[in-house]
Amino acid sequence: MSDFTSDFWHLFVAGVTLISIIACVVLLWISGTTKASTHADNTTGHVWDEDLKEMNNPLPKWWVYLFIITVVFGLIYGALYPMFGKYQGLLGWSSHGQHAAEVQKMEEAIAPIYARFNDMTPEQLAGDAQAKAIGERLFMNFCAQCHGSDARGAKGFPNLVDGDWAWGHNPESIKTTITEGRMGVMPPMAAAVGSAEDVRNLAHFVLSMSGSPHDSVRATLGRDKWGACAACHGMDGTGNSALGAPNLTNNVWLHGWGEEAIVRAINNGITNQMPAQSTLLNESQIHVLTGYVWGLSNRSGN
């Protein structure tokens, strides 16, 4: 990939662009100075459809002037803006710079609105009507695509209203999740568990931990294989919020319920990522959104 970041490609793009503009000028000059061989009636001798004759008339002046204006405009534009390779232009404009300026302008405009919330705790924000309204709009814009407009999630996307939080439910953990994102990884464990039958037995033991329907004989056989999973999920299966290992005893199944779903998770592993939102939201917005999300599963605190 280093070939695509060398100066050669900058010069290549700049050269092709400039040569194309020059070629247009040359083409216009040639068409205006070259004399075609014509007959006495100013025709070239080319005839179509029996009586349609080609005349040797010059290009309309308005067309020539418009062509010249277009070429001049192109050269001026290329001098002012980044058109020739990585040349930045005399004005120093860039799409990144324009975006940064617009974001700064937007943040300056909304700063007075958020100022009232900066000293409030997430718990207080969850009970403030204006903060909840703003938090809801932020949630709809940046979170609802995955967690749903009702925040109840879907397969692979956590439910935010049920109180089951793999990474911790306190406001600090929620703010960290929103700000930095999360990467939950369960590696394939089949090799550590044993045979295909051992994997199925372990799946039934996992089902038994939450009181879900299971084969008790298989669950008993699978108990001895639980040690491969206990390092993350704990000996009692209640999970580990520091690792994002879910609680397997509460009958909440993020990636599907049942023997086949658990067997698939053991065999293939699972990778689940929530992207960091700090590139899209400023600190004040994240603070308000944290209060809103915390309040979704703490209705009594609203």
C-alpha positions in Angstrom: 0.0 0.0 0.0 3.0 2.3 0.4 3.0 2.8 -3.4 -0.3 4.6 -3.1 1.1 7.2 -0.6 4.3 8.1 -2.5 4.8 11.4 -4.3 4.5 9.6 -7.6 0.7 9.4 -7.3 0.5 13.1 -6.3 2.5 14.1 -9.4 0.6 11.6 -11.6 -2.8 13.1 -10.6 -1.6 16.6 -10.9 0.0 15.9 -14.2 -3.0 14.2 -15.7 -5.3 17.0 -14.5 -3.1 19.8 -15.9 -2.4 18.0 -19.2 -6.2 17.5 -19.7 -6.8 21.2 -19.3 -4.0 22.0 -21.7 -5.2 19.4 -24.2 -8.6 21.2 -24.2 -6.9 24.5 -25.2 -4.8 22.8 -27.9 -7.9 21.1 -29.3 -9.7 24.4 -29.4 -6.7 26.1 -31.1 -6.4 23.3 -33.7 -10.1 23.4 -34.5 -10.0 27.1 -35.0 -6.8 27.3 -37.2 -7.0 24.2 -39.3 -8.5 24.7 -42.7 -10.5 21.8 -44.2 -10.5 21.2 -47.9 -13.8 22.5 -49.2 -15.6 23.0 -52.4 -16.7 26.3 -53.9 -20.0 26.1 -52.0 -18.1 25.8 -48.7 -19.0 22.1 -48.3 -16.5 19.4 -47.4 -18.0 16.8 -49.7 -19.5 14.7 -46.8 -23.1 13.9 -47.5 -25.6 12.0 -45.3 -29.1 10.8 -46.1 -28.6 11.9 -49.7 -29.0 15.6 -49.2 -27.5 16.5 -45.8 -24.2 18.2 -46.6 -21.4 19.1 -44.1 -20.4 22.8 -44.2 -17.1 24.2 -43.1 -18.4 26.9 -40.9 -16.4 28.1 -37.9 -17.5 27.3 -34.3 -20.0 29.8 -32.9 -18.2 32.6 -31.0 -20.4 32.1 -27.9 -19.4 28.5 -27.7 -15.7 29.4 -28.1 -15.9 32.1 -25.4 -17.7 29.7 -23.1 -15.0 27.1 -23.7 -12.3 29.5 -22.9 -14.1 30.7 -19.8 -14.4 27.1 -18.6 -10.7 26.5 -19.0 -9.8 29.7 -17.2 -12.2 28.9 -14.4 -10.6 25.4 -14.1 -7.1 26.9 -13.8 -8.2 29.5 -11.2 -10.1 26.9 -9.2 -7.0 24.6 -9.3 -4.9 27.4 -8.0 -7.2 28.3 -5.1 -8.4 24.8 -4.1 -6.8 21.3 -3.9 -7.3 20.0 -7.4 -3.8 19.1 -8.5 -2.8 16.1 -6.4 -1.9 17.0 -2.9 -1.4 20.7 -3.6 -3.6 22.4 -1.0 -4.4 25.5 -2.9 -3.8 29.2 -2.1 -6.9 29.3 0.2 -5.8 26.3 2.2 -9.3 24.9 2.1 -10.0 21.2 2.9 -13.1 19.2 3.5 -11.6 18.1 6.8 -11.0 21.7 7.8 -14.5 22.7 6.8 -16.0 19.9 8.8 -14.0 20.8 11.9 -15.0 24.4 11.6 -18.7 23.4 11.3 -18.4 21.1 14.3 -16.8 23.8 16.4 -19.5 26.3 15.3 -22.2 23.7 16.3 -20.6 23.0 19.7 -20.3 26.7 20.4 -24.0 27.1 19.6 -25.2 24.2 21.9 -22.7 24.9 24.8 -25.2 27.2 26.6 -27.9 24.5 26.4 -25.6 21.8 28.0 -24.0 24.2 30.6 -26.9 23.6 33.0 -26.2 19.8 33.0 -22.5 19.8 33.4 -22.6 19.8 37.3 -25.5 17.4 37.6 -24.9 13.7 38.4 -26.2 11.0 35.9 -28.8 10.1 38.5 -30.0 13.7 38.6 -30.0 13.9 34.8 -32.2 10.8 34.7 -34.8 12.7 36.7 -34.6 16.0 34.8 -37.2 16.5 32.1 -35.1 18.6 29.8 -32.0 16.4 30.1 -34.2 13.3 29.4 -35.6 15.0 26.3 -32.1 15.8 25.0 -30.8 12.4 26.0 -33.6 10.7 24.1 -32.8 12.7 20.9 -29.1 11.8 21.3 -30.1 8.1 21.8 -32.3 8.1 18.7 -29.6 9.6 16.6 -26.6 7.6 17.7 -27.8 4.5 19.6 -31.2 3.4 18.3 -29.8 2.0 15.0 -28.4 -0.9 17.1 -30.3 -0.9 20.4 -33.7 -0.1 18.8 -35.9 3.0 19.3 -37.3 1.4 22.5 -33.7 0.5 23.7 -34.7 -3.2 24.0 -32.0 -4.3 21.6 -32.1 -7.4 19.3 -30.0 -10.5 18.9 -26.4 -9.4 19.3 -27.4 -5.9 20.5 -27.9 -5.6 24.3 -31.3 -4.7 25.9 -30.7 -1.5 27.9 -33.9 -1.6 29.9 -33.6 -5.0 31.6 -30.8 -4.3 34.1 -28.5 -6.9 32.7 -25.1 -5.2 31.9 -22.1 -7.2 30.8 -19.7 -4.3 31.4 -21.3 -2.9 34.6 -24.4 -0.9 35.3 -23.0 2.1 37.3 -22.9 5.5 35.6 -19.1 5.5 35.3 -19.1 2.2 33.4 -21.9 3.4 31.1 -20.0 6.6 30.4 -16.8 4.6 29.6 -18.8 2.3 27.3 -20.2 5.3 25.4 -16.9 7.2 25.3 -14.5 4.4 24.5 -16.7 1.7 23.1 -16.4 -2.0 24.0 -14.9 -5.1 22.4 -16.4 -8.3 23.8 -14.5 -11.5 22.7 -15.3 -15.1 23.5 -12.7 -17.3 21.9 -13.6 -20.7 20.4 -13.5 -23.1 23.3 -14.3 -26.5 21.7 -10.7 -27.6 21.7 -10.4 -26.9 25.5 -13.7 -28.6 26.2 -13.2 -31.9 24.3 -15.3 -33.8 21.9 -18.5 -32.8 20.2 -20.4 -34.7 22.8 -18.6 -32.9 25.6 -19.6 -29.6 24.0 -23.2 -30.6 23.9 -23.1 -31.7 27.5 -21.5 -28.4 28.5 -24.3 -26.6 26.7 -26.9 -28.3 28.8 -25.0 -27.5 31.9 -25.0 -23.9 30.9 -28.7 -24.1 30.3 -29.2 -25.6 33.8 -27.4 -22.6 35.4 -30.3 -20.3 34.5 -33.0 -22.9 35.1 -33.7 -23.2 31.4 -35.1 -26.4 29.9 -32.2 -28.9 29.6 -31.2 -32.6 29.7 -30.3 -33.2 33.3 -28.1 -36.2 32.4 -26.1 -34.2 29.9 -25.9 -31.3 32.3 -24.4 -33.6 35.0 -21.8 -34.9 32.5 -21.0 -31.3 31.4 -20.4 -30.0 34.9 -16.8 -31.2 34.8 -16.1 -29.3 31.6 -17.2 -25.9 33.1 -13.7 -25.2 34.3 -12.8 -24.1 30.7 -15.4 -21.3 31.0 -15.1 -20.4 34.7 -12.0 -18.2 34.1 -14.2 -15.6 32.5 -17.8 -16.4 33.6 -16.9 -17.3 37.2 -17.4 -20.7 38.9 -21.0 -19.7 39.7 -21.6 -18.4 36.1 -22.5 -14.9 37.2 -20.0 -13.3 34.8 -17.3 -10.7 35.1 -18.0 -7.1 34.2 -14.3 -6.3 34.0 -14.1 -8.7 31.0 -17.5 -8.2 29.7 -18.3 -11.8 30.4 -22.1 -12.1 30.6 -24.0 -13.6 33.5 -25.2 -17.0 32.5 -27.6 -17.5 35.4 -30.3 -14.9 34.7 -31.8 -16.3 31.5 -30.8 -13.3 29.4 -29.3 -14.6 26.1 -27.7 -11.9 24.0 -26.7 -14.2 21.1 -29.6 -16.6 21.1 -31.1 -19.1 23.5 -31.0 -22.9 23.4 -28.7 -25.8 22.9 -27.7 -25.0 19.3 -27.0 -21.4 20.1 -24.7 -22.3 23.0 -23.0 -25.1 21.0 -22.3 -22.6 18.2 -20.9 -20.1 20.7 -18.6 -22.7 22.2 -17.4 -24.0 18.8 -17.0 -20.7 17.0 -16.6 -18.1 19.7 -18.2 -14.7 19.6 -16.9 -11.2 18.9 -19.2 -8.2 19.6 -18.1 -4.6 19.3 -19.7 -1.3 20.2 -17.9 1.6 18.5 -16.6 4.5 20.6 -18.9 7.5 20.3 -16.3 10.1 21.5 -15.6 11.0 17.8 -19.3 11.9 17.3 -20.3 13.4 20.7 -18.6 15.9 22.9 -18.1 15.4 26.6 -21.3 17.3 27.6 -23.4 15.3 25.2 -21.9 12.0 26.5 -22.6 13.2 30.1 -26.3 13.8 29.3 -26.6 10.6 27.3 -25.1 8.6 30.2 -27.8 9.9 32.5 -30.5 9.0 30.0 -29.2 5.4 29.4 -28.7 4.8 33.1 -32.3 5.9 33.7 -33.7 3.4 31.1 -33.2 0.6 33.5 -33.7 2.6 36.7 -37.2 3.9 36.2 -37.7 4.4 39.9 -34.9 7.0 39.8 -36.6 9.1 37.2 
